[in-house]
Amino acid sequence: MRPRRSPSQFVADASAVVRSDERMILLFLVLLAIAATAVFVYYTVALLDALPQVPPSAPGI
């Protein structure tokens, strides 16, 4: 059986600490990817809307 540790030793144990900075970096990267995708879609749609319209072909051809 493992020896019982005092609460101060548990708090000082680096393996027991939840690293919130890693979660924040992951959240930042996800938000950055969503923003980049939104900008890409926006400018793609704007570019496609700016293209000249193709006249419809004559019927029966």
FIVEXDO-353098 format. One line per 5 residues: for each residue x negated, y, z negated of C-alpha. Coordinates in steps of 0.1 Angstrom, whole numbers, plus 2048, in hexadecimal, padded with zeros to 3 digits. Each point is the difference from the previous one (the first is absolute). Layout:
REM residues N
X:Y:Z; ...
//
This chain:
REM residues 61
800:800:800; 7F4:823:809; 7F7:818:7E3; 81A:81A:7F9; 7F6:823:80C
809:820:7EF; 816:819:814; 7E3:818:805; 7EC:7E5:811; 81D:7F8:816
804:824:80B; 7DA:802:807; 801:7E0:815; 7FC:80B:825; 811:7E1:80E
821:809:7ED; 802:823:80E; 819:805:81D; 7EF:816:819; 81A:818:80C
7E7:812:818; 800:7E1:817; 826:801:802; 7FF:825:807; 7E7:7FB:81C
816:7E5:80F; 81F:816:7FD; 7ED:81D:811; 7F6:7E9:81D; 823:7F3:805
80E:824:800; 7E5:80B:818; 808:7E3:817; 826:809:7FF; 7F8:825:807
7E9:7F6:81D; 81A:7EA:80F; 81B:81B:7FD; 7E9:81A:811; 7F7:7E7:81C
825:7F8:806; 809:825:800; 7E6:80A:819; 807:7E2:816; 825:809:802
7F7:824:806; 7E9:7F6:81C; 819:7E9:810; 81B:81B:7FE; 7E9:819:812
7FB:7E9:81E; 814:808:81F; 81F:7EC:805; 800:7E6:81B; 81C:806:819
818:7E3:803; 7FB:7EB:820; 81B:801:81B; 81A:7E5:7FC; 7FE:7E2:816
7DA:801:803
//
